[in-house]
Amino acid sequence: DTPSLQQFILENPLGYLITALPGQAHPIQVTPIPFILDQIENAEKGQEAMPLGRLRSHMARRNPHAQALLHSLHPLQTNEDSSKPHAEKITGEANNDQDPGSYVSPSFYTHRKPLDGRVVPTWDFSAVEVHGLLSMSSSLAFLKQQTKDLTNHCEGSLMESPEEERWKVDDAPQAFMELLARRIVGVEIEITGIEGKAKLGQEVMLGDQVGMVRAFGGMEMEGGRAVAGQIRACMKK
């Protein structure tokens, strides 16, 4: 369901921005960048309704991918007071599959392996793919807000740091941040479609799923325990 897919993005901000641009020597380009997800349930005054939400990010202005996108769009508005800091929109895609998943050893299959040995290794993973309309922004207001929101999300939800220990954009000198802001360009994707895929042992028998949970759960690595929890949740559906 959509809320679960949105939650996955919030927990895994780094995604791959994928675009196919017409008239380019290398039309298909991919860049990993961190996203912040805006869940817009009700449109505010002067704001478009986006039932699936909106992704915001930024990338280095000198990045060849960014240059190709800027070349494909109309000249950007640079007035930081503009309420609509971007111009034209193009089709874009974000693939947030940074949940690394894990290698699955045949030794985890405690039912099928001793039964007849007909088992092979595989890799379990989760991924979310977003389609939408992409726009770019050079607005300092957009860039300041995007970097603040992304930083606050990562410091709070991902690092889980105490409030008093969280780094904030305002901790850095304003002139320094404005200098850096001029070296990046904003990315915004109005989500028009969202889908996900999770390969978490659905293809094996219940006994082997239990074996996978035990194996991953017994690992000292946090990632292993996380995979065990995902498989366990999938078994309940």
N, C-alpha and C positions, 0 to 999 in steps of 0.2 A: 504494500500500500504506500501511498505518497508520503505520509508522515515518517514511515520507517526509512524510506529512501532519503528524505531530507535529513533525518537524524544521522544517517551514515555519512553524508557530506559534512555535517557539523563535526563529526568525530574524526574525519579524514579530510582536512582542508586542501591538501596538495592534490591537484588533478592535472590532467593533460589537456591543454587548450588545443583543439584541432580545427583547422579551417581549410577550406578549399576555395581558392580565389581564382577568378577567371583572368586569362591573359597574362599569367605569370610563368616564368621559366620553371619554377618549382611550385605549382599551385597548392599542393597539399603540404602543410607545415604543422609541426607539433612542438609545443613548448610546455614544460611542467611549471606551473605557477600555483600559489596558494589562493584559495577562494574564501570569501565570506558569503554566507547565504542569508538573504533577507526573506523571511517568510511573511509575505504581504497578504493578510487575510482580507482586510478591508482597505480600499483605496482612500487615501486622505485627499483633501482639497488640492486640486492641481496635479494629482498623481494618478497614473494609469493603474487599472486593476491587473494584478498579476497573480492569479490563483495558485500557480505552481511555484511562485517565488522568483527571486532574482539573484544572480551571482555577481559579485564585484571582486576585482583583483587589480593588479598592476604588473607591469613588466618594464625592463630597461628600454628606454627610448631607442637605444642603438642596436637592440636586438633585431636581427634581420627579419624575424617574424613580425615584430612590431612595425618595422619600416614597410613591410609588404602590406600590412593591414592599413596603415596610414595612407599609403599610396592608393589603396583601393577605395578609400572613403573620401568624401568631400572635405575641403579645408575645415579644420577644427575651430570651434569657438574657443577663445582663450580668455574671455572675460570671466574671472572667477566668481562674479556675482550672478552669472547666468543661471537661471533655474533649470535650463536644459543644456548641459555642457557638451553634449555630443551632437553630431550631425546625423549622417545617414547610418542605417543599420544593415548588417550583412548576416548571413547564416553562420553560426558558430556552434561548436560542440565542446563539452567538457566531460572528460572521462575520469571520474574520481575512483580509482581502483587502488589507492595506496595502502589499503589493508593488505599486507603482504601475504596473508594466508600461510600455508605451510606445506612442505613435502610430507606425503603420507606413505610410510613404509608398509610393505605387505605384512610385516611382523605385527602390525596393529590389528590385523584382521584375525581375531581369536576364534572365529567360527569357521569361516570358509577355508582358511589356510590349512588347519589340521584336517579338515574334511577331505579335500581333494587337491590342495595346492594350487588351484586355478586362480591365482591372484597376481597382480602386478602393481608397481608403484604408481602414484598419481600426485596431483597437486590440488589442494582445496583452496578456494579463494572467494572473495566477495567483491563486487564491482557495481558502480552506479554510472549510468551514462545520461548526460543531459543534452538536449538539443534546444537551440534558441536563437534569438536575434541579437547579434553582437554589435556593440558600439564602442567607440574610443573616446577618451576625455583627457584634455590637457588642463582642465580647470584645477587650480590649486585647492579650491574648496572641496572638490570631489576627492582629490588625492589625499588631502589631510584627513577627511572623514573616513575614507576607505582604510588607510593605514592605521588610524586609531581603532576602528572597529575590529580589524583583523588582529591587531596586537592585543586588544582587551580580551578577545575570544580565546586566543592561544595562551595568554598568560593565565587566564582564569579557568577555562574549561579543559584545556589540554595539560598545562603544567600543574594545575590545581594548587597554585601558590597561594599562601595567605594574602589577604588584601593588601596588607602593609608592605609586602615584599614584591608585589607585582610591578614590573617595569611599565611605565606609561610613556607615550610619545611626548607628552609635555615635560618629561624629565630631561629631554635633550634640548640644547639651545635652539630657539626658534629659527634663527638665521641658518643654522646647520640643516635643519629639517627642510626648510624652504629650498635650500640649495640642492638637496637630494631629490626633492619633489620635481624639480625641473629636469632631472635626469631620468624620470620614469614617465609612463603614460598609463592612464587608467583604462581598465577593461570592464565592460558591463554586459551581462547576458540576460536578456529577458527570457525566462524559461518557457518554452512552448511544448516540451515533451520531456518526460523523465522515466527511465526504466532501470531495473537492476537485475543482477544475476548472482546467485550464490551457489557454489558447488561445495556442499558440506556433508558429503557421505550419503546423499539421497539414493545413490545407485547401488549401495550395498545393503546386505541384510541387517536386521536389527542387532543381532549378536555382534556383528563387525562394527556397527556404529558404537555400541557400548565399549568395544575394545579400543576404538579410536579416542573416545572420551577419556578412558582410563590412561591411555598412553600420553595424550596431550596434557591431561590434567596432572600427570606425575612429573612433567618436565619442570625444571627449575626456572626456565625462561618465562617471563610474563606473557610473551606472545603465544606460547604453547597453551597456557591456561585460558587465554582469550579465545583461541580456536576451539578448545574443549567446550567453552561456554556457548559459542556459536552453534556447534554441532548439537549440543544438548537442546538449545532453543529450537533448532530445526526439527529435532525428533518429536517435539511436542505438537508440531503443526499437523 
